[in-house]
Amino acid sequence: MSWLFFAGKHVYKLKKPFHHDIIDYRSPSARRRYCESEFRLNRRLAADVYLGVVPLTCDRAGRLALDGDGRPVDWLVKMQRLDSALTLESRLQNGSFDAADARGIIERLVPFFSEAARPHWTPAGYTRRLAKLVKVTAHELSRPEFGLDRARVDGIATDLRKRIRAHAGLLGARVREGRIVEGHGDLRPEHIYLTRPPTIIDCIEFDRALRLRDPIDELSFLAMECERLGEPASDGWLFDAYVELGDDDPARPLIEFHKAQNAFVRAKVAIWHLDDPDTGAAGPWVARANEYLRIARCVLARSGD
């Protein structure tokens, strides 16, 4: 959805005139608004990284400049450049992520979750949202042009809906206890830098509803991605620290449900790249979507009810 420009110590992020589903960046005013939201929201967990929103200007001679004297024609988020070797993704790939790192991430996130805004949801409303997410995701994954296995998609969706019904009491209790918060929304290993304390970037800025999540949903997503990248112990490290530090002891069936649902949604996000020719050949994205579907199926199978 964006281009990134690496310029010495800084990175500039320019949003594409992109439109898909709930995201609409087609006008300069919309791109400015979402740049400002991205700056504000990401300073919650990365205040030293997000430096501001700067205009791309054009003078009377047609020359473009960052924050120049001409009229603004677009807007960019200005960020401090970080060392990619410090990402959790990099540490997972070289096998150096450990329990101490996981605890550091939880120490960073627990106060963030504790201080976050909370929606006024009902238990029934929460389960309806989860069921709708499954329905919409299955519909997108079943588009004929994507060529994914329809029976596989339908089987995962059916099992996820079954879990929502079976665990309605546990899910409702999370709402009644005030556990749902305005969190990050996209807690992936490439967004976490293992600085001291950890720096977490690139939250979802374009839709508040996607940031409204149970912390165990966010952490299940992260654990699932860590396992995908080769560290099966990450689940225990993350949730042991969370139970100790977070005044919360979530039921294991909910963790497994959220892992599977997040893998299902990530399959949808991966296959959506086929809608944009700028994102390269289709093959790797189809393979990535199938990888996530395999993960969702495996999680559901091993955690059967």
Buried (B, 14 or more C-beta within 10 A) or exposed (E): BBEEEEEEEBBBBBBEEBEEEEBBBEEBEBBBBBBBBBBEBBEBBBEEBBBEBBBBBBEEEEEEEBEBEBEBEBBBBBBBEBEEEBBBBBBBBEEEBEBEBBBBBBBBBBEBBEEBEEBEBEBEEBBEBBBEBBEEBBEBBBBEEBEBEBEBBEBBBEBBBEBBEEBBEBBBBBBEEEBBBBBBBBBBBBBBBBBEEBBBBBBBBBEBEBBBBBBBBBBBBBBBBBBBBEBEBBBEBBBBBBEEBBEBEBBEBBBBBBBBBBBBBBBBBBBBBBEEEEEEEBEEBBEBBBBBBBBBBBBBEEBEE
